[in-house]
Amino acid sequence: MLGFDIGGANTKAVFVKTQEGRLQDVKVAMEYFPIWKEPEKLANVLLKLKDRLGASSLDGLGVTMTAELSDVYTTKREGVRRILACVKSAFPDIPIYVLNTDAKLEPTAWAEAHPLEVAAANWAATGWLAAQRVKDCVVLDVGSTSASIIPVVAGQVAAKGKTDLDKLICGELVYTGSLRTNVAAIVHAVPVKGVFAGVSSELFAVSGDVHLVLGNISEKQYTCETADGRGKTVPEALARLARIVCADTESLTTQEILCLAQYIYDEQINQIAQALSKVYSNTQTEASNEVPVVVTGLGKDFIARKAAEKISAKAIVDLETLMPKETAVATPAFGVALMTAIKLEGGLVDWTRQ
């Protein structure tokens, strides 16, 4: 089975092999693919990922997506249908199932008829995975672009919002992430030379620059494009960060830039913690057991865990400890791959951490 999480900037794939209800093998691959540049090449990207995973024979395919929100599509309805057309052209002879916001897999014909019910549903796969292991919890998934906060009660995903808009309203989605967030969307002012300076709204630096200079990510983990098209070294990231206050590395010292980076980092954690606190409190009220925060995603250690600590969560669980370790960076893709295996095998699949 193959699971795809088709994002606007990153597409992730997980191959699972099951036999007699047990997980035998799992492989993960991902590709930085900004879909707004060449949407017609999505089918080629999917096939490339399939080949990298060595998935020569497939019984089924599970799909979830967030790329439909890309402004290359006029509407999300159009985006869903065009993305599914690419999936079908890449895999014309394989059963394809699409995740909906109720954490159920549906055939492509249903998804095409109900596009808004499968748009941006990848959080449901993450919530479903966590619910198989922790009956009451709040999942905090911090990816490259956004943070999803997913309540689970009595072994069921209990999200109040289903669409991105509804989730933004109720605080289950925070549009800030580990790599791609414009610094100006995190802070409006930063401390410089003993005072606060306003921040330029130009796209001078992103959150990836902040986390690179602070040592939270490596150059290899900085997978998205840089704001200025230059490299991903610490000196280059420092130069980009200096520009957010219309300065440069001649007018600000390295230490001054690091100080403003630390402030941005702290504010990003506060941003997520504020939303997490509300969802966590509501879930505690509804749950009958202790409610841990389950962290996952690229930013699970340096953002999600810090936000959970900020709200004094009674327990913090790394989703990586409950599933095959390599799948932690592609949780929704792993989820839809497993759900597809369960659907086709007609029973539960034991995916105990290997």
Legacy VTK file of the C-alpha trace (Angstrom):
# vtk DataFile Version 3.0
C-alpha trace
ASCII
DATASET POLYDATA
POINTS 354 float
0.000 0.000 0.000
1.087 3.545 -0.655
-0.057 6.658 1.183
0.346 10.210 -0.157
0.064 13.503 1.700
0.012 16.055 -1.112
0.891 19.473 0.269
1.269 22.810 -1.424
5.030 22.805 -0.885
5.940 19.266 0.201
4.556 15.940 -0.938
5.154 12.955 1.340
4.778 9.263 0.615
4.794 6.169 2.810
4.925 2.591 1.547
3.659 -0.133 3.854
3.750 -3.864 3.345
1.364 -5.933 5.430
0.830 -9.653 5.731
-1.739 -11.533 7.793
-2.689 -8.385 9.671
0.838 -7.326 10.613
3.054 -4.533 9.342
6.056 -6.131 7.643
7.837 -3.145 6.130
7.553 0.634 5.968
9.458 3.192 3.891
9.193 6.984 3.749
10.079 9.536 1.068
9.293 13.185 0.493
9.813 15.771 -2.208
9.859 19.555 -2.038
7.405 20.403 -4.796
5.876 23.918 -4.811
2.730 22.986 -6.681
1.904 26.584 -7.612
4.861 26.645 -10.017
4.148 23.577 -12.155
0.907 21.884 -11.043
0.806 19.751 -14.166
3.932 17.901 -12.994
2.297 16.476 -9.863
1.719 13.071 -11.467
5.435 12.832 -12.272
6.324 13.689 -8.663
4.020 10.969 -7.360
5.577 8.385 -9.661
9.067 9.552 -8.685
8.245 9.014 -5.007
6.779 5.595 -5.771
9.998 4.593 -7.535
12.182 5.919 -4.705
10.244 3.718 -2.305
10.665 0.658 -4.490
6.900 0.186 -4.596
6.838 -1.902 -7.753
3.587 -3.675 -6.890
0.664 -1.960 -5.177
-2.682 -3.288 -3.970
-4.089 0.099 -3.093
-3.404 3.800 -2.683
-4.523 6.230 0.030
-4.488 9.991 -0.545
-4.883 13.103 1.536
-4.092 16.663 0.558
-3.733 20.305 1.497
-2.435 21.507 -1.886
-5.931 22.416 -3.052
-5.552 25.695 -1.150
-2.729 26.815 -3.447
-3.619 29.949 -5.383
-2.739 28.211 -8.634
-6.334 26.938 -8.370
-9.252 29.362 -8.505
-11.193 27.446 -5.829
-10.566 24.539 -3.491
-13.163 22.550 -5.439
-11.093 22.982 -8.590
-7.896 22.144 -6.692
-9.220 18.871 -5.289
-10.463 17.708 -8.672
-7.266 18.610 -10.511
-5.099 16.950 -7.870
-7.202 13.787 -8.031
-6.950 13.848 -11.830
-3.152 13.801 -11.485
-3.312 10.925 -8.998
-5.560 8.904 -11.307
-3.343 9.554 -14.327
-0.294 8.360 -12.374
-2.038 5.249 -11.025
-4.756 4.310 -13.531
-5.044 0.640 -12.559
-4.829 0.798 -8.753
-7.729 1.241 -6.292
-7.487 4.813 -4.936
-9.087 6.007 -1.705
-9.280 9.598 -0.468
-9.423 10.683 3.172
-12.331 12.848 4.276
-12.617 15.095 7.323
-14.462 12.359 9.252
-11.274 10.239 9.066
-12.887 7.866 6.563
-11.560 6.702 3.205
-13.772 7.208 0.183
-13.346 6.241 -3.501
-12.208 8.950 -5.895
-15.654 9.290 -7.495
-17.112 10.203 -4.088
-14.260 12.628 -3.410
-14.765 14.334 -6.764
-18.457 14.733 -5.961
-17.730 16.019 -2.432
-14.443 17.953 -2.859
-14.861 20.202 0.167
-15.158 17.155 2.437
-11.697 15.886 1.441
-9.952 19.264 1.211
-7.242 19.742 3.849
-8.178 16.521 5.663
-4.647 15.335 6.461
-5.025 16.285 10.143
-7.726 13.606 10.424
-5.197 10.887 9.544
-2.833 12.125 12.251
-5.661 12.230 14.776
-6.805 8.743 13.766
-3.289 7.355 14.276
-2.963 8.873 17.725
-6.430 7.651 18.713
-5.379 4.049 18.054
-2.761 4.372 20.793
-3.962 7.096 23.209
-7.693 7.219 23.900
-7.771 10.753 25.303
-5.217 13.322 24.142
-4.530 16.463 22.173
-2.267 16.012 19.167
0.002 18.918 18.235
1.457 18.457 14.762
3.878 21.222 13.772
4.926 20.954 10.145
6.852 23.229 7.832
3.935 25.588 7.263
1.292 25.222 9.957
0.397 23.678 13.296
-2.618 21.382 13.679
-4.186 20.869 17.098
-6.348 17.736 17.139
-8.430 16.678 20.151
-9.049 12.966 20.690
-11.708 11.784 23.155
-12.599 8.165 23.948
-10.518 6.898 21.048
-12.219 9.122 18.469
-11.090 12.297 16.735
-13.138 15.038 18.385
-12.224 18.077 16.305
-14.673 20.969 16.504
-13.636 22.290 13.091
-13.623 20.356 9.837
-12.581 22.997 7.289
-9.456 25.143 7.511
-11.642 28.199 8.109
-13.542 26.549 10.954
-10.290 25.283 12.476
-8.734 28.738 12.337
-11.834 30.129 14.067
-11.858 27.561 16.880
-8.069 27.513 17.332
-7.402 23.999 16.008
-5.189 25.396 13.236
-2.417 27.946 13.623
-0.763 29.106 10.434
2.800 29.112 11.687
5.393 26.418 11.042
8.982 25.288 11.252
10.221 26.511 7.869
7.992 28.548 5.580
6.351 31.163 7.802
7.111 34.796 6.993
8.707 36.269 10.126
6.350 39.236 9.776
3.439 36.849 10.426
4.939 35.898 13.802
5.979 39.302 15.168
5.272 42.960 14.439
8.266 44.255 16.394
11.515 42.828 17.766
14.048 43.982 20.375
17.104 45.667 18.839
19.755 47.760 20.607
17.729 47.992 23.809
14.475 49.136 22.168
11.753 47.603 20.015
11.833 48.101 16.252
8.921 47.501 13.923
9.274 44.669 11.420
9.111 45.095 7.655
6.240 43.205 6.042
8.443 42.262 3.084
9.317 38.579 2.695
12.895 39.025 3.889
13.170 35.982 6.179
11.178 32.902 7.173
10.927 30.743 10.260
13.493 28.362 8.768
16.091 31.117 9.133
15.183 31.572 12.803
15.474 27.870 13.574
18.651 27.432 11.552
20.600 30.173 13.331
19.367 28.945 16.726
20.447 25.380 15.956
16.926 23.924 15.968
17.263 22.580 12.424
20.158 21.645 10.161
20.839 22.916 6.657
19.560 19.565 5.362
16.265 20.005 7.209
15.813 23.472 5.672
14.036 21.981 2.656
12.086 24.974 1.377
13.356 27.865 -0.716
14.965 30.823 0.997
13.386 34.264 0.805
16.265 35.759 -1.194
17.148 32.707 -3.271
20.563 32.452 -1.630
21.960 29.547 0.355
21.039 27.927 3.652
24.135 28.583 5.702
23.983 30.310 9.078
25.704 33.520 7.799
23.205 33.780 4.940
20.287 33.225 7.333
21.658 35.887 9.699
21.758 38.342 6.792
18.119 37.614 5.942
17.053 38.094 9.555
18.843 41.444 9.749
16.758 42.667 6.827
13.469 42.214 8.701
14.330 45.458 10.518
15.744 46.968 7.310
19.303 46.431 8.527
22.207 44.201 7.490
25.161 42.332 8.960
27.262 45.499 8.907
24.826 47.460 11.091
23.878 44.602 13.447
26.226 42.211 15.222
25.740 38.463 15.115
24.702 38.520 18.764
22.088 41.210 18.124
20.607 39.171 15.279
20.602 36.027 17.427
18.760 37.921 20.161
15.991 38.997 17.784
15.829 35.414 16.421
15.341 34.095 19.969
12.545 36.613 20.520
10.800 35.492 17.310
11.160 31.865 18.392
9.635 32.582 21.799
6.741 34.441 20.198
6.072 31.570 17.807
5.812 29.197 20.767
3.480 31.643 22.510
1.350 31.848 19.367
0.832 28.088 19.313
0.556 27.718 23.095
-2.335 30.203 23.183
-4.382 28.079 20.784
-3.247 24.809 22.368
-4.324 25.976 25.816
-7.915 26.502 24.663
-8.209 23.118 22.922
-6.438 21.345 25.787
-8.792 22.836 28.368
-11.886 21.836 26.374
-10.561 18.305 25.895
-9.834 17.907 29.607
-13.465 18.769 30.282
-14.753 16.148 27.834
-12.283 13.330 28.560
-12.537 10.815 31.385
-8.787 10.163 31.593
-5.633 12.245 31.920
-5.010 14.172 28.706
-1.437 14.146 27.390
-0.269 16.315 24.510
0.994 14.085 21.697
3.635 15.893 19.634
4.624 15.149 16.055
5.859 16.766 12.835
9.119 18.452 11.853
8.801 20.882 14.755
7.754 18.341 17.378
10.798 18.770 19.618
11.656 22.457 19.351
8.165 23.942 18.875
5.389 21.475 19.780
7.038 20.181 22.947
7.927 23.721 24.045
4.315 24.864 23.520
3.039 21.885 25.528
5.452 22.733 28.328
4.312 26.361 28.157
0.722 25.385 29.012
1.932 22.980 31.750
0.525 19.881 30.059
0.426 17.029 32.574
2.133 14.657 30.147
3.830 14.980 26.751
4.071 11.978 24.437
6.177 11.814 21.285
4.087 10.121 18.598
7.358 8.737 17.251
7.504 6.371 20.252
4.143 4.857 19.296
4.831 4.101 15.639
7.717 3.285 13.300
10.221 6.090 13.948
10.844 7.042 10.328
7.154 7.822 9.737
7.048 10.686 12.259
7.854 13.269 9.564
5.056 11.949 7.333
2.327 11.039 9.801
-0.714 11.718 7.554
0.806 9.704 4.688
1.471 6.809 7.074
-2.064 7.115 8.382
-3.757 6.883 4.974
-1.445 4.024 3.938
-2.468 2.068 7.050
-6.141 2.925 6.619
-5.978 1.659 3.049
-4.386 -1.598 4.216
-7.119 -2.038 6.824
-9.836 -1.292 4.252
-8.506 -3.815 1.758
-7.623 -6.522 4.297
-10.949 -6.155 6.072
-9.460 -6.052 9.560
-7.063 -4.246 11.845
-3.359 -4.153 11.044
-0.859 -4.497 13.891
1.575 -1.608 13.367
3.459 -1.923 16.640
6.611 0.167 16.539
9.419 -1.762 14.912
LINES 1 355
354 0 1 2 3 4 5 6 7 8 9 10 11 12 13 14 15 16 17 18 19 20 21 22 23 24 25 26 27 28 29 30 31 32 33 34 35 36 37 38 39 40 41 42 43 44 45 46 47 48 49 50 51 52 53 54 55 56 57 58 59 60 61 62 63 64 65 66 67 68 69 70 71 72 73 74 75 76 77 78 79 80 81 82 83 84 85 86 87 88 89 90 91 92 93 94 95 96 97 98 99 100 101 102 103 104 105 106 107 108 109 110 111 112 113 114 115 116 117 118 119 120 121 122 123 124 125 126 127 128 129 130 131 132 133 134 135 136 137 138 139 140 141 142 143 144 145 146 147 148 149 150 151 152 153 154 155 156 157 158 159 160 161 162 163 164 165 166 167 168 169 170 171 172 173 174 175 176 177 178 179 180 181 182 183 184 185 186 187 188 189 190 191 192 193 194 195 196 197 198 199 200 201 202 203 204 205 206 207 208 209 210 211 212 213 214 215 216 217 218 219 220 221 222 223 224 225 226 227 228 229 230 231 232 233 234 235 236 237 238 239 240 241 242 243 244 245 246 247 248 249 250 251 252 253 254 255 256 257 258 259 260 261 262 263 264 265 266 267 268 269 270 271 272 273 274 275 276 277 278 279 280 281 282 283 284 285 286 287 288 289 290 291 292 293 294 295 296 297 298 299 300 301 302 303 304 305 306 307 308 309 310 311 312 313 314 315 316 317 318 319 320 321 322 323 324 325 326 327 328 329 330 331 332 333 334 335 336 337 338 339 340 341 342 343 344 345 346 347 348 349 350 351 352 353
